[in-house]
Amino acid sequence: MLVGLGNNTVITGAFAGGDGACPMMAAHRAGGRTSVCSFPQAWDTFCGVAGRHIVRPATDYEVLILRREIEASLGPAGPTLFGEAIAEYQAAVEARHHEAAMAEQEAVAEQQPPIEQQTPAEPRKRRLRITGGDRIDLGEAIAEHMSTARSRRSREAETTGLDWLFEETLVLPDDFEQEPLAEEPGEREFDFGAAESDLLR
């Protein structure tokens, strides 16, 4: 096709017309006995005449682009950005698989013995927090906080008093602080002790 492009007037929109020929026909005239049915449609689409029944000579720019594409396809396949991206992706997948396999092996190696063979862990008496590689004992801080809270509540109770408790929240019966009614004659409290003795006889 490169030889045909140099020996013919390249046209678009038809296989041949006047003194020109499309790139496929030019290649055929130069001895290339091959047929690529999709090429004529692609060439006409690139030149903007597909389906318009227009036959015209191809511009120098259109021929130059076609020539560069052909020459690029004949050269050795070199590294491309797409190929590099594929290689990076494959390397990342292999690295993840390797890490997963190593983690699985470590998990199997670090399996704990059966429950009946495990010694019960001693209860933790103090809360420890690991910060920057150092262990911080929070027991004293918690005790100090509780002591401070108790002192604060004691001071508030001394300052406020307990009158608000009776005034706002304590509901007293209507007969509060009244003398109890005298028992009517003949009424007496039930003697639970005597009743229990009667049952045990």
Helices and strands as residue ranges (DSSP letters): H 2-7, E 9-12, E 16-17, E 20-21, H 23-29, H 38-47, E 56-57, H 60-74, H 81-109, G 115-117, E 128-131, E 134-137, H 139-160, H 163-164, I 165-169, H 192-200
